[in-house]
């Protein structure tokens, strides 16, 4: 059972639900978010200040922050719609942001004992599973995040043999993120959070560096 959990992006749909599910299980949950704490994953000073103020150790760190597209825009349907500024913003939030958080994570983990670090990415970030095209910025950012997670897993495992660092695909969740896509089969944030926590409970160090969906099935890179 998770004793102390840190949730980044705690005010979002999935982030809030993850906090609730973990707290219901008896975990002590520390929450950080932009709307409540002014925590900006794209600002190195903001990340450093907040992370340095935390009291270690945490046996679970969840990064649930993300953006589908900058406000007032939508994911690209074609190459012609690519905008450099918008793409940079999506990359900053979905890839660079998690990297900045992960940079401070090793000191927050226990020196011994099982611990889990999970970043919510997305199946659309899978290069091998891309059959539809489109969504250039979001796909690229999530693919980059997956590579960052994989590389982090290798480094952390050198010092913490019982650490598990993974990417997670939560499924399509009913949030403001997905409101514009009514045709998709969706689950509630609470269902998604419950599923993800169940997956995390089952992971072992042998799964370190993996990419898994909400049912615990591996997702192609």
Secondary structure as UniProt FT lines:
FT   STRAND          4..8
FT   TURN            9..11
FT   HELIX           13..24
FT   TURN            25..26
FT   STRAND          28..32
FT   HELIX           34..37
FT   TURN            41..42
FT   HELIX           44..52
FT   STRAND          60..63
FT   TURN            71..72
FT   HELIX           79..81
FT   HELIX           84..91
FT   HELIX           92..96
FT   HELIX           97..105
FT   HELIX           106..108
FT   STRAND          115..120
FT   HELIX           123..125
FT   TURN            128..129
FT   HELIX           136..159
FT   TURN            161..162
FT   STRAND          163..169
FT   HELIX           176..178
FT   TURN            179..180
FT   TURN            182..183
FT   HELIX           189..202
FT   HELIX           205..207
FT   TURN            208..209
FT   STRAND          211..213
FT   TURN            214..215
//
